[in-house]
Amino acid sequence: MNIYGVSFDMVGKQPIVLLKTVDDNKFLPIWIGHAEAAAILMKLQGADTPRPMTHDLMSQMLGKLSTEISRITVTELRENTFYALITLGSEGAEIEIDSRPSDALALAVRADAPIFAADNVIEENAIEFDHEVEDAEVVVERFKEFLEDVTPEDFAG
């Protein structure tokens, strides 16, 4: 998956990160916190801060410990909450760490790590556009229209 963008729902002004599948036009919206949205957007936009922010600090610490972020995976949606795993590679071993998707994504953009979502998460929660996606602004505008009436509860079970 790729991070397609960060937007805000029209009702509660809550940030949403929009993940897009690589092979088709399926989009997975994940509601996140404002701080995590800022962390993701800052890195995507190439903004620098005078001092390391939390996700930058974690990324730097992992690097100093010769540990890499191999991938992040959005694993499930349970009771309106998405779950994720950060897979770390260290000394030939893989270590999986439970994480909020927002933190995992903020780290993934810093490490240029691949982003995955479980097939069932995509099947049950993704939004599919029937037309070919060429213009990001058109997709974001249609997504904003969709967000005018949607709530997190709409994605429950």
C-alpha positions in Angstrom: 0.0 0.0 0.0 1.0 3.6 -0.4 0.1 6.6 1.7 -2.1 8.5 -0.8 -2.8 11.5 1.5 -4.0 12.9 4.7 -7.4 14.6 4.9 -9.9 15.5 7.6 -13.4 14.2 8.0 -16.0 16.9 7.5 -18.0 16.2 10.7 -15.5 15.9 13.5 -12.5 17.4 11.8 -10.5 14.3 12.7 -7.5 13.5 10.5 -7.7 10.5 8.2 -4.8 8.9 6.5 -5.7 7.4 3.1 -3.9 4.3 2.1 -4.1 3.1 -1.6 -3.5 -0.4 -2.8 -0.7 -0.7 -5.3 -2.5 -2.8 -7.9 -6.0 -1.3 -8.0 -8.2 1.6 -6.9 -9.0 0.6 -3.4 -8.5 3.1 -0.6 -8.3 2.3 3.1 -9.2 5.3 5.3 -7.8 5.2 8.9 -8.8 7.8 11.4 -5.7 9.1 13.3 -4.7 11.7 15.8 -3.6 15.2 15.0 0.0 14.8 16.2 0.4 11.6 14.1 -1.2 13.3 11.1 1.3 16.2 11.5 4.2 13.7 11.8 3.2 11.9 8.6 2.6 15.1 6.6 5.8 16.8 7.8 7.9 13.9 6.4 5.9 13.5 3.2 6.3 17.2 2.5 10.0 17.1 3.4 9.7 19.6 6.3 12.5 19.7 8.8 12.3 20.5 12.5 15.1 22.1 14.5 15.0 19.2 17.0 13.9 15.6 16.4 10.2 14.9 16.8 9.2 11.6 18.5 9.0 9.5 15.3 12.3 11.0 14.1 13.9 10.2 17.4 12.6 6.6 17.3 13.9 6.2 13.7 17.3 7.5 14.7 17.5 5.2 17.7 16.7 2.2 15.6 19.4 3.2 13.2 22.0 3.6 15.9 21.0 0.1 17.2 21.5 -1.4 13.7 17.8 -2.2 13.5 15.7 -1.5 10.4 12.0 -1.2 10.0 11.3 -4.0 7.5 7.7 -3.3 7.0 4.5 -2.2 8.7 1.2 -4.1 8.4 -2.3 -3.0 9.2 -3.5 -6.2 10.7 -7.2 -5.8 11.7 -10.1 -3.6 12.6 -11.6 -4.5 15.9 -14.3 -2.4 17.7 -13.7 0.6 15.4 -10.0 0.5 16.1 -7.3 -0.4 13.5 -4.3 -2.4 14.7 -0.8 -2.6 13.1 2.5 -4.4 13.5 5.9 -2.9 13.0 8.3 -5.6 11.8 11.9 -4.8 12.7 15.0 -6.6 11.4 17.9 -6.9 13.7 20.9 -9.3 13.4 19.1 -11.6 11.0 16.0 -11.9 13.2 12.6 -10.3 12.8 10.8 -8.7 15.7 7.1 -7.7 15.6 5.9 -4.8 17.7 2.2 -4.0 18.3 1.5 -0.4 17.2 -1.2 2.0 16.3 -1.3 2.3 12.5 -0.7 6.1 12.8 2.6 5.6 14.6 3.6 2.7 12.3 2.9 4.9 9.3 4.9 7.8 10.7 7.9 5.5 11.1 7.4 3.8 7.7 7.6 7.2 5.9 10.9 7.9 7.7 12.4 4.5 7.0 11.0 4.2 3.5 9.6 0.9 4.7 6.9 -1.0 2.7 3.3 -0.7 4.0 0.9 -3.7 3.9 -2.7 -4.4 5.0 -4.2 -7.7 5.7 -6.4 -8.9 2.8 -9.5 -9.1 5.1 -8.9 -5.5 6.2 -8.9 -4.4 2.6 -11.8 -6.5 1.6 -14.0 -5.4 4.5 -13.0 -1.8 4.9 -11.6 -0.4 1.7 -13.4 2.0 -0.6 -13.1 1.1 -4.3 -13.3 3.7 -7.1 -14.6 2.2 -10.4 -12.7 4.6 -12.6 -9.0 4.9 -13.3 -7.2 7.1 -10.7 -5.1 9.6 -12.5 -5.6 12.9 -10.7 -5.0 12.9 -7.0 -7.0 16.1 -6.5 -10.1 14.5 -8.1 -9.8 11.5 -5.8 -9.3 13.6 -2.7 -12.3 15.7 -3.7 -14.5 12.6 -4.1 -13.2 11.2 -0.9 -14.1 14.5 0.9 -17.6 14.2 -0.4 -17.7 10.6 0.9 -16.5 11.8 4.3 -19.3 14.4 4.7 -21.6 11.6 5.8 -19.4 8.8 7.0 -18.5 8.0 10.6 -16.0 5.5 12.1 -19.0 3.3 13.1 -19.8 2.8 9.4 -16.7 0.6 9.2 -17.7 -1.6 12.2 -18.1 -5.3 11.5 
